[in-house]
Amino acid sequence: MKRSLVLFASIAFASSLFAGKADKKLDIYWIDSEGGGSTLIVTPTDQSVLIDSGNPGGRDSRRIHKVASQVAGLKRIDHYVTTHFHVDHFGGAAELAALIPIGTVWDNGIPDKDPDGNPGDTRWLLTSKPYREMKVEKRNVILPGQFIPIGGADQAPKLTLKCLAAKQQFIGPDGAQQHNAVCLRAEEQPKDTSDNANSIVLLLQFGQLRFYDGGDLTWNMESKLICPVNLVGRVDVYQVDHHGLQISNNPLLVQSLSPTITVMNNGPTKGTETGTMAALKTAASVRAMYQLHKNVRADTHNNTPDDFIANLEKACTANYIKLAVEPDAAMYAVTIPATGHRRAYKTVAK
């Protein structure tokens, strides 16, 4: 019965080629950077935010530019966020800036030394040089509690993009949140000394629709988001942390956020690890799990069903996943245009 209702809702959903002023929808695109990060948000007023830019080398920047310009119809990226300084998240930024204008850059501030704290590693200045020198309009170091300005004061439904955490600092509780009971089961893992732990965590809210993007945040920092109180709240859409690696995706985080759908920007041999897949599959709220790639390692059981995967072959055509939120934010649809997959969901987060 539930499947019939979902299919009926999918058929009834109106579709449109572009987001923004043309259809008043909010669109989110997960662009294939083969285990890197690259998530594009396009607002109902044609404001755009790109979160991470994949790897260097031209492949990922070209893929992002193609989706941004040819699919989303953008002529510029208004805001660009680097969640942390690993090359699979910031490496394509300078190459992208040569293809399409970039407005404001938001990050943790470019480190002078290797961000993972390796004192003998002298490659960092060379690796980060294109990012330091790329042409953009403005640069900001983001702070917890800060909003990236994408929604106007008269925007209806209200649209916000808020930083919840950066450099292992977190927003404070609002006073209305109660102690999170799952914290009684919290367990720590060994301290993560890499820059993953410094990941910027963002929460996008459009009316009641809520979308979480935590970059490559790792287990212990994820715990701080929800313990002793849940600083995030419930979300509709959970972008799976860290490409699906199990040093991230603390099951207590997934349970506390109670997402309806999850989207994993994994690669054919990166992500979909056993611990993460178990956390997602056992979360009572999750109705669908999406992956950019099918896991082609020996542990093929660590996959969602093929219908929910954008790229089934290792040598792929870089299919993307798109989420479109209706103008009143009451429903949203997830599509994989290359395969014809389409499924609609009701917004439930508050």
C-alpha positions, 0 to 999 in steps of 0.5 A: 500500500505504501509503495502504491501511494509513493508511485501515485505521488510520483506520477502526480508530481509536476516536473520542470527542467530548471529550478529557480524562478522558472518553477519556484522549486528548491533543487539539490544535485549530487554530482559524481566526483567518484568518492569526492564531495560535490553538492549543488543547491539552487534556490527558488530565486536562482541563488546557488551554493556549491558544497565542495568541488571534488578532485583536481585534474579537470574531470570533476570540475567539468562534471560540476560545470556541466550540471551547473550550466547545462542542467541547472541553467546557472551562469555563476556560483554565488556561494562556494563552501569547502567543508575541509581541506582534503583534496577530494573536497577542494581540489576542483575549485580552482579549475571550476573557477576558470569555467564559471564565476564564483562569488563568495568562498566559505571555509575554515581558513586555509591552513599554512601547514598540512591540515592533517598535522603531518610536520614532515609533509612539505606538499601542502603549500603546492597542493593548496596553491591553486585554491589560494590563488583562484579568482573569486569575489570574496572569501569568508572564514565561517563560524558556527551559528553563521548563516550563508545569505541565500534567502531574502527576508520576504522569502516564503517559505523561509529559506536558510543555510546555517553553519552548525559546526566548524573546526570542532566548535559547535552551536549552543543549545537553544534552551528548548532541547531536551537531553537526548536519551540515545546518549546513554549508549554513546561510545567513543572511537580513537581520536581523529587527528585529521582535518575530517574532524574539522568539517563544516556542518551545514543545515539547509531549511526550506519551510519544514524541509531540512537537509543535513550536509556534514562533509567528512565529519567523523564519529566523535564529532558526530556525537557532539552534534547530538549529545547531550542534546540534539543540536540538529533536530530531525531532518528529511535528507541526510547526506551520508557523512564521509562517503559512507566510511564507518569511521563516520556515520555514528548510528546514534547520529543517524537515529537522532536525525531520523532522516526519510532519505539518505544520499551517499556521494561514494565511489565504486570502491570507496564508501558503503562500508559495513558499519555505515550500511548497517546504521542506515538500514536499521534506522526506523525512519529511513524509507530510501537510501541513494548512492552515486555509485554501486559498490563493486568491491567483493562485499557487494551486499553493501549496496542499496537496490540498483533502482536507487543507484545513479552509476552501476558500472565502475566505468560510468557516465557520471550520472547525478542524483537530483532532489526537487522540493515543491514551492510550498516545501510540503513534498519533494521528489528524488530523480536519477534522470539517466535511469528514469528513477523518480520517487516522491516523499512527504516533508516530515521534519520540523 
